[in-house]
């Protein structure tokens, strides 16, 4: 029997990414480079301390030499490398207490004091960088995925860039890291005006971070300069100016600005175009930031931690620098794929009560939907790169506890015991989350019903390793919020009921549809094949060998044509029997991006048919076998 498919949602995409080998999907298009750090003055790894996690032990940043170079599998050019001096210390809070630790890196001149910017691995110049360690994210991709999506969301002025690297410190292999830009005021990062003690215009620039009031994430200096907003009680510390440089006048100015914004936001006149909230915020940044965090559903992003805002001189308040996604995308506690999150929280909840803002938010989400539909392709392409480079094997050999001893399993599910399982879980979770959000953006019951008709449910496999071993395994489908009976489910062997999960033990083919409380029915999910051969997927390309469309063959229930379009258009699908009689004639409106076209064929007689697909640029004919 062929190797089991890599999760049901991957079945439509994984071969596509392998087939096209499109580098635009890769987080590190030039491969995975090497970083080798040698500590100066005889210092050892254990001498690197973290000011925030262990303030009593912290003695400052350590001197070191760093070399960034190509590995045997990376292809960066000479201008992307670095050989020189750095200062290094620890970063993070709970993540600092694991065996594999994250670090801050400052690039410095030979005097060890003067910072010197450099462009590393194709990223713009900067002097402050960090190495993120992935301990809590067994997929190794959550921060990378969020950053990738954020680069396409131009409502946010800056989203941190990063590259995969393998790291050695004093010759000790430390595994796979993300070399990432740090959040700082810089022309290539958060590009705001300089603000110092001599500045007379106090309107900017500022970078603030929301952090817990108890200060577990803050240094004593940061705690001394923190403040809390009056209406919402959001606790902020200064990222720029640095806390030690903030004057009392600057602190009071930005605190008063946020107070004015919150007062207006909670007033009866908050929708007014001139005197309402629009006077204070860049709403495009708020919308894109909220969409990214609504999709990822991170536990820190409700103004608890790692939420950044910035304000330039004479400018408006911006949501800024999305950060910290290791405990997002279904990777923490009870964060299932249903339910509103950031969109209904504090500032964002009030904003969404303005119908104009809500419509603009929904339109922007729909505009970004083609990007979200590519997520399985993106994850699979990067999994292949990591696997083929050998880094997954090296990472697991160096830190076996990361996979072996991980117990936080979110939904009471069997914890994946492989990187493949974690990536499959991430892919299915985020696509199911996308479906839930898409439906519930409907502003009326009728709109939600129409959106229900457009989604393709995702069968989430809760134990990929068990399924591949031929054992019984649990699957779940997007459910209604708070376990009400708003949605009902029709599995391949049952009529609509209220069961969003089930145990699969019998070999066969499984699919599901969802019906909402108004009787609207979704499309059929991709078919999950357990212990039986899946159909062969046929790929049709255009003259430049780009993927055109795919379809399953042979088929006995649904003929599924997956079509990738760069524009909104119509395609025409026709089926003829061997006598030339037209038995299927479908005209389908398509949108930009991925389209799954499902045509029932179960009523047709078994045999050979000819399928014609016309996209407007020509017709392709293919033989179809119905069994």
Secondary structure by P-SEA (a helix, b strand, c coil): cccccccccccccaaaaaaacccccccccccbbbbbbbbccccccccccccccccccccccccbbbbbbbcccccccccccccccbbbbbbbccccccccccbbbbbbcccccbbbbbbccccccccbbbbbcccccccccaaaaaaaaaaacccccbbbbbbbbbbbccccccccccccccccccccccccccccccccccccbbbbbbbbcccccccaaaaaabbbbcccbbbbbbcccccccccaaaaaaaaaaaaaaaaaaacccccccccccccccaaaaaaaaaaaaaaaccccccccccbbbbbccccccccccccccccccccccccccccccccccaaaaaaaccaaaaaaaaaaaaaaaaaaaaaaaaaaaaaaaaaaaaaaaaaaaaccccccccccccccccccccaaaaaaaaaaaaaaaaaaaaaaccccaaaaaaaaacbbbbbccccaaaaaacccccccccccccccccbbbbccccccccccbbbbccbbbbbbbbbccccccccccccccccccccbbbbbbcccccccccccccccccbbbbbbbcccbbbbbbbbcccccccbbbbbbbcccbbbbbbbcccccbbbbbbbbbcccbbbbbbbbcc
